[in-house]
Amino acid sequence: MKFEEIESHLRGIPHTPSEDGKVLYNFVLENKITNILELGFQHGVSTNYFVAALDELGSGKILTIDREIARNESPNINELSKKTALDKYIEVIFANTSYIWELRKLIKHNIENPDKAKLFDFCFIDGAHSFETDGFAFLLVDKLLNDGGIILFDDINWSYASSPTLKDTDFVKQMSDEERNAEQINDVLELLVATNPNYEILEIRNRWAWIRKISNSNQNKNISTLYDKQKKSYQIKQLLRSIIR
């Protein structure tokens, strides 16, 4: 689907303005990205910019995850995707708590099924914006990202103190001033990404940070092998203990 057409469908729906949508659309199209992971979708506007580009490419899939509460958005992602007629490119997961547990399930699937591993070339992290959640999400996404894959962080200067919906909640008021005012995604970039030799920061512009995985590892295969060895070792120890008893 051409950008002008998808933009007309999405105009006025928060929270991805058309100028950002065009960046996302062009990135997928120009780099021929076909395996996308998205963490946080709310209405599904960014999702539909991504899949419009997939439609232009003629193939691909996006796995997008948000909390169950996103079903209550108007329009919600399912309604919006049916309107744009691009739902065939989208797999939606409504998580009970957060996308962290869903990432855990994907990693577990890859360990147990290395020949059918679900890996991605691009991940858009635009969900919790907190160090606690998205710092851990970065570490988990690393296990699901192909070498050379790109991660895009949104809202790098976000803080609890600047959040109009959270700053006055009891949860935030109980925080220290340091935690409340910290730019949480910037902390992820500084403390976790910049110190990781397997990643390079490509560009930081406005509220976005683009990073690339540069390692060359068959990590899922290695992890699977290690897991199997440890599991067998544990089973042997348990068997010996039962015999001794």
Beta strands, then each sheet from edge to edge (+ up, - down):
strand 1: 35-39
strand 2: 61-67
strand 3: 90-95
strand 4: 120-125
strand 5: 145-153
strand 6: 199-205
strand 7: 208-213
sheet 1: 3+ 2+ 1+ 4+ 5+ 7- 6+
end
